[in-house]
Amino acid sequence: MKKTAIIDIGSNSVRLVIYKGLKEIDNIKVFAQLRRHLDSNGNISPEGIENLLETLQGFSRMIAYYDVRNTICAATATVRQAKNKKEIIKLAKMVTGLEIRIISEYEEAFFGCQAILNSSPLQNGYTIDLGGGSTEVTLVIDRKMVHYHSFPFGAVSLKQQFVKGMIPTVEECQQISGFIRQQLESLPWIEENNYPIYAIGGSARNLARAHQGMIGYPLLGEHLYQMKLADLECLQERFTSGSIEDLTAIDAINKDRMDTIIPALQTFVELSRILGSEAFFLSRKGFRDGLVAADPKVFTIKTIRKVAIEALSSPTPLYDKALELASLLKLKHSDYEFLEYGMTLYNIGRRFSANDSRSHSFYFIANIPMNGFTHKERIALALLASYHSRGRFKKDIAPYESWFTKEEKQKLQLLGSLIKFVDAMGLQGKPVVNLIKMASNSTETMWLQLTLAADFPHKKEELLKQKKHLERVLKKDIHLEFLTQ
């Protein structure tokens, strides 16, 4: 599989990411802080250029070590805005052999948006890529980028423009918020509509980690972590009411972002307020991922999810039996997607240990990042993949109970008990029940005819045992009649 190296020359950091196909295999970051070397005439200083060239030389050696033949060296806002960018490009080629590609405002917005769309369930909403020297905002409708704009400010430039000390005063915070709101409201398509916001960039990642630490979040991973406007405002209150020492004590905040994290947070707060948005998601897939893919195609949400699921486990032939039973029980077609995923992942924990494999299943699915699935949806999948009984379900869902409505919890129990019952129809992953037929169905009783491929007494016993889970959810007796072909 082809290796690709992406060098991302940003305003705050310069990063080298090595990909094998689309999989990231190494990630190295240097805080070159180029934005701080941009002088009043708009030129990057000799010291800044020297730091950049030293970083690129080190990255060139890493690229050679990995034997990478395809390298993209991309520069965004600060180099794009620098008046001496031609000199920098010439020096980089002469000293390191690398050709710097200046990324346009449109490309920066497009590649970031593309990466979010191909790793999330975003249908209609906004994306924001807050860098050190620019901020790209896009509007997505029906999974298409219909508007974009690159604002000439970022976390570092906001700090330089408004903040005299390490962290902003109350007055400086008000000035920053007023400026950001004025900038955002200059675009007619940034208006109140309650659409979700998907954010990328180092500042957004740091804020997600800080919030997870603050509330004692029980899951691993930040990709598609969700916060509400009140959560962002709570972080804002905590950060602005303390000292730089208080910020330093927060492990999630990178030490090199201490003086820029508050301006970044204010940008997210003001955008959320203008939109009236109550859903702020962090995406770990961003500009570099869109650039390395080099494919303008946007996949459907279902395709993204199926790829994520099938990377963990192969589809099971038993799903056809689950569909048969789901049809007889008159489940909604909207339930079939998660029924399929639950069947595919069911009891995946046995790969790790036969002892308490259900617990392993729940922990594994709940904590592994999966493109296309929010954290709530990961928990729903974990509950289906580990379903054992109504009592175990209540225990597993307890830490996340507030995430789900009463109807959603009932539906998950129904799907889980159906999956467990259908799993009993298999032998070494293959169905031994050829046909499911409903003989009769009333408010109190259901009669099912199951035609087996052969006479399997132990399978009959297992099915008779497992039907009780469906009976409890459906609140009716289920009678099984076994036939043999």
Order of alpha helices (4+ residues) and beta strands (2+ residues): beta-beta-beta-alpha-beta-alpha-alpha-beta-alpha-beta-beta-beta-alpha-alpha-beta-alpha-beta-alpha-alpha-alpha-beta-alpha-alpha-alpha-alpha-alpha-alpha-alpha-alpha-beta-beta-beta-beta-alpha-beta
